[in-house]
Amino acid sequence: ILYAMHDLNLTSKVAYKKSARIVGDVIGKYHPHGDISVYDALVRMAQSFSMRAPLVDGQGNFGSVDGDSAAAMRYTEARMTRIAEEVLRDLDKDTVNF
């Protein structure tokens, strides 16, 4: 998910993009096994009560501590947080030879 957001250039300084677009890219390019699992992982990475440092900056209803579920992906938008950018910072430098 973070790699797909990196490919879309969804840094913390750009406008939010629809979650459905992000999920579609992940399914189309990397994980063709259903959208629910991808969206659930995206939502969890955006919840400050689920992760110590959220990796996704979400806009819209991403659920609550009380167990309320997130809105459908067509109603939410997301982009990476600064911490996620740091995680992926040296990815393009080919530090590992394959």
C-alpha angles and dihedrals in degrees: 000000000000091000091052090049088049089053090050089050091236096164124162091263100057130078120278118266126211113271090226089062092052093047090047091054092049092049094043097047109023118008116030096178107100138307100244096071092047093048092046090054091048091051092049091051089054097050113097090199092056099045131037090223113021113222095198126057104214129196117200133023108339096165133265142255089256092067100263109152125236122263119260114286092250089065099048133071131199147183135174123277122232090258091057089051089055091050090054098034099109096033094108094051095080093231091164121055114221 
